[in-house]
Amino acid sequence: MSYHADERGYYGEFGGAFIPEMLYPNCEELRQNYLKIMAEPSFQEEFHQLLKDYVGRPTPLYFAERLSKKYNTKIYLKREDLCHTGAHKVNNTIGQILMAKRLGKHRIIAETGAGQHGVATATVCALMGIECVVYMGEIDIARQAPNVARMKMLGAEVHPATSGSKTLKDATNEAIRDWINNPVDTHYIIGSVVGPHPYPDMVARFQSVISEEVKSQLLEKEGRENPDFVVACVGGGSNAAGAFYHFLDTPEVGIIAVEAAGKGIHSGESAATSALGKVGIIHGSKTLLMQTPDGQITEPYSISAGLDYPGVGPLHAHLYTSGRGEFISITDDEAMKAGLDLCKFEGIIPAIESSHALAIFKDRKFKENDVVVVNLSGRGDKDLQNYIDYFKL
């Protein structure tokens, strides 16, 4: 069994493109061209040049000595927090802006939750001189004010989504509406491995630079390419898809995906899609989705604005149902404490999203010689107010 998308964009039973007729030309144009464009030597050269000189790749693979001692195993942190803009998101936006240019698009739209994808999109639009509109839930705009300011400084228009829960799901709905209304000149940069085919596969391919680097860095540090386990937080799941990508078909590498349990899996305030989700369709893709018995989408909750999505990318749904991935749910409380632990043990302030991945070590035991790579997907600047409020700093 392969864990990569087939030519129709399916991972097992999940994926596909469930879209209104009005969106078909947009998705079809992308589907017919994305692999061809990505394979062009000129594309690869420009993509990797920008990753190196602009984003600052390769990001370090850092051995967290004090944390490793505490949990009696070998913990390596893949430092995506050191990317330009402070998270892994820019790997994908660089790739997609180059794609959009080659498709002749001169307007970009995006959705954002925590604001990191919005910032990364606004960044590459500024870099390329292309108009940028970012949709963001009204609630997220309030709780991620520094990122909203960044987007505006970078020249983007930020449009609030005021319907529904006023968070990521609703911002995505607004962006899709915009795309239907502006099919010819606009490219929609989706920020995660969600949405209709070819987005989950395309975004995963752009993010796969993470696991590609991990392999060569581990070879240098441990004398082998493969870790025993690779761990990443999952909302929509692009940082996880990138961290898992080159290990998907290597069964000896354990894959651990960490979701946000919010105030507890069964508290009614959670975003633990694997535990609570049933098969459904959201934003053009068949996946696992938190929903009521009559199919209405349940509002997700997490202290982390980047993880409160009611679904999960189709790759991750497949990893869960096939048993290839181990899924662990972490509460707000556990994540916040793990984030503070990393600050005090290693001098690194992580994004609250990444703190979820770090929180597994308290209960999930590893062997002393296990090599465990944790994808540190983002830095904590954007979350300082949350940390301040939570710990009364």
N, C-alpha and C positions, 0 to 999 in steps of 0.2 A: 504494500500500500504506500502510495506517495502522499505526502502532506502538502504538496504544492498544488496550485490551482490548475485545473485542466483547461482545455481551449475554450470551454464555455464559461469559465470563471467559477467552476464549482470546486469546493473542498468537501469531498464526500457528498452529503446531501445539502450542504450549505453553500450560499453564494448566489450566482446568477445575476440577472438584471431585470428586476420587476419595476418597470418605469412607465409613466404615462407616455402615450404616443408622441406628445410634443417634445419629449426629451430624447427620443430615440435617435434622431440625427446627431445630436451632440455626443452621446455615448458611443454610437457606432463609428463616428469619425475617429474618436480616441482609440476605440478597440482595434480598428483596422491599422492604426499607425503606431501605437505606443511601442511595441516590441521592435519594429523596424527602425524607428527613430533612435531608440535606446541602443541599438546595435551599431549605429553609425560611429565610425572612429572619431569623427569631429565632435559628436555629442559626448562620447566618453571622455575625450580629451578635455573639453570645456568643463564638464561636470566635475571631473577629478581635480582639475586645476583650481576651480572655485572651492571645492571641499578643502583643499590643501591651503591655499593662500587667503581665503576669505573666512571660511568656517573654522579653520585651525585644526584640521585632521592630519594624522590620526590622533584621536583622543587617547590619553594614557589608560593603561590597564594597571591599576594601583593595588598593591598588596596591602590590605588593611590589617596591620600587624596586631594592634591592640584589640581590635574587634575579633580577630581570629583567635587570639588568646582567650578572650572572654567566652567564646562559644566552642573552643577546642576543635576548630576545623580551619581550612585555608580559605579565607574570603578575599576575593579580588573584586574591586569595583571598576566597572567600565565607566569612565568619567565623561559621560555625555553632558554633564552639567558645565563642562568647560568649553562646549561649542559656543561660537558667536551666537548671541541672543539667549544663551543660558539653558538650552535644552536640545534634545535630538531633533525637534521639529524642522529645523532648518535644512537637514539632509534632504528631506522630501520637497520642501518648497523650492530649493535650488533646482532639483531635478524637474519639478513641474513647470517652473517658469521657463526653463530651457525648452521643454516640450511645447508649451503654449506659444513661444516665439516661432518655433518651427512649424506650428500649425496656423500661423498668421493671426493670432489673437492679440488684441491690444487693450483688453480690459480684463481685470482679474477680480473674482469674488471668492470669499472664503467664509467659513463659519469658525467660531472659536468658543471654547468653554473657559478654561483657565486663562486664556489670553496668549498663551505661548505660541500657538499656531498662528494666531492673528498677527502677533509681533513678527514671527518668522516670515509670514506672507508679505506683510508691509515692508519688511526689510528687503526682500528680493525684488519687490516692485520698485522700491526706491533705487536699488542697484541698477535695475534695467530701464527705469524711466517709464513705467507702465502704471496706468490708473488702477487704484485698488479700493475695493469696498469690502468691509468686514462686517458680518452679522454676528451679534453677541447678545445673549440673553440679558434682560434688564437687571436681573439679580446678580449675574456674573459681572456685569459692568460695575456694580456697586462694590462687590467683594474683591475685585481685581483691578482697582483704580490705577495702580502704577503701570500696568500693561496697557490699559486704555490710553493713558498719556503717551506711552511709547509709540503706539500705533499712530496717534495723531501727529506726533513729532516727525514720524517717518512719512507723513503725507497721506495716510489712509483715511477714508471716511468710515466712521464706526456707526452702524445702524443698530439701534436696540430692538430686540425681539420682545414684544410685550404680550404675546399670547401664551396660553398654557402655563407651564411652570416657569417660563421666562429664563430658561437655562439652555444648555447645549442642544437638546433635541429641537427646541423651538427655533433657535438660531439656524439650525440645519434646514428646517422647513422653509424659513425665509430665503435662505440662499438658493434652495432648489427653485422656489417661485421666481426669483430674479433670473435664474438661468433659463427657465422656460420662456421668460419674456425677452431675453437677449441672447438667442441661440447662436448668432453668426459671429459676433466679434468678441464674445466673452468665454473665458476658460474658468471653470470652477476648480480651485485647488482644495480638494478635500484633505483634511489634516490627519486622518487616521485610516486604518485598514477596514473601512466601512464603506457603505454606498454600493451602487451597482457596478458590476464588472465593466471596465477593467480596473477600477480604483483599488480594491483590496490588494490585487496582485501588483499593480504598478507602485503603490506606496510601499509595500513590503520590499520590492526590489530596490527602491531608492534607499530604504532604511537598512538593507542587508549589509551595507558597508560596516555596520556595527559588528556583526558576527564574523565578517571577513577579517576585520582587524583583530578581533579576539583570538582567532586561530593563529595568526602569525605572532601575536604578542605572547600567547601562552607557550608557543614553541620555544621562544627565546627565554621565557622565565621558568618553565617547568619541563622543557624538553619534549613536550607533546602538544598537539594542536587542539585536542578536545578536553573540555572540562568534564568533571563528573556530573555537575548540575549547572544549568543556567537559569537565573531567576529574574523575573521582571514583573512590574505592576501592569495590570490590564484594565483599561476603561474601554475605549474603542480598540486599542491594542497595537499602535504602530511601533512604539519603542520595543514592545515584546516581540512583535513580528520580526523586527530588525535584529534583535538579540538572538532569536531562535533560528533564524532563516537557514544558516549553513549547517545547523545541527538537526534539522527536522527529520531527515531520513537516516540519522545515525542513532539507532535505538539505545546504544550504550550511554548516550548523553541524556541525563534526566532533565525534563523541561518542567519548570515550576512557574505557573502563572498566578499572580496575587491580585485578588479583587478587593473592592472596598465593601466591607460589611456594615459601614456606617455605625448605627447605634446597636447593631446586632442583626444577624441574618434574618431573624423572624420578628424584628421589632417593628416592621412596617416602614422603617427609615433605613434603607440599605440600597446598595447597588451591586449586590452579589449575583450577577446574571447567571453564572453556571449553576448555582444552588437554587435559584428562584425562577429561572427562565424556562419558557416553553418555546417550541418552534413557531416562528412567526416571521412577518416581513416588516422591516423598518428601513426607511431611506433607500429603497431600491434593492435590498438584499435579503435573502432568506437566511435567518440565523436564529440564535436563542435570544429571547426577548422577555423582559418582565412584563406580564400582562394579567389582566383580570380574567375570570373564567369566560367572559363573553368577548375577549380579544381586545379590550381597551388597554392602551399602554399605561403601565403603572409608573408613577413619578418616582425616579430614583433619588437617593440621598447619599451624599458623602461630604465630609468636611473638606475634601479635596475637590476643587472645581473641575479638575481634569479627569476625574473618575466617575462622576455621577451621570453616566449614560445608561439608558435602560436596556440597551442591547450589548452586543460584543461583536467584533469582526468575525466573518464566517470561518476564517482560518482557525481562530481560537475556539469557536463552537465545535469545529471538527476535532481539534486536539482534545477537547473535553469529552465529547461523546465517544470518541474512538479509544479513549484511555491513554493516548500518547502523552498528554499533558496532565500534570498533577495540579489541581486548582485549590488554592487556599484563600479563605476569606479573612480579612483583617479589619478590626473595628477602628473607628476614629481614635479611640483612646490608645490602642496598641501602636498605631501608626505614629501618633504624636510623640509618644515616649521613645520609640525607635529612632525618630528623627533627632530628638534631643540627645540620645545616646551617641549618634554618629558625630554630632557637634562636639561632644565632650571627650569622645575616645579618639577621634581622628582629625578634628579641626575642620570638618566639612559640614556646611549647612545645606541639607538636601531639600528639594521640593517635597511637599507633603505626599504627592503621588509616589515618588521614589521611596519615601519613608514606609509606605505599605510593604514594599518588597523587602526592606530591611527588617521588618517586624516578625518575619517568619522564624528567625533563629531562636526565639525564646522557647518555642514549643516543638519546632521541627528539628530533630536531631540529625547531625551528619557525622560521618566517621572522621577521625583525626586527620587522615591523609586525603580526604575528599577535597577536590579543587572545586569551589563553588564561585561562579562568576555572577555578580549581581549588577544588573544594568542600572546605573545611577542616572536616571533619565533627565533630571533637571536640577537646577540650583534653587535654593530657598528664598532668594530675595523677594520674589513675588508673594511669598507666604508669610513674611515677617509679621504682618498684622495678626494673622491667624495664630502664629506662635505666641505673640505678645498677649493676645486675649486669652489663649488657652492656659498658658503657664503663669499668667499675671506677672510678666517680666517687667 
